[in-house]
């Protein structure tokens, strides 16, 4: 249980797999790449990297190689 206005998404990506998540531009998304490699809105991340996304209407995850990712949808 999270005591916050937030939701959590988890995914595994390898090869041609991809996902697009709609975002409310008024909220923020925090992306944490647990392991592997993955592109987040065109930016390459490696295991241990993170990205804070704000003002975007969507999030595209693709180009994964043995990737495990967590995406937090957060109130501003």
Secondary structure, 3 states (H helix, E strand, C coil): CCCCCEEEEEEEECCCCCEEEECCCCCEEEEEEEEEEEEECCEEEECCCEEEEECCCEEEEEEEEEEEEEEEEECC
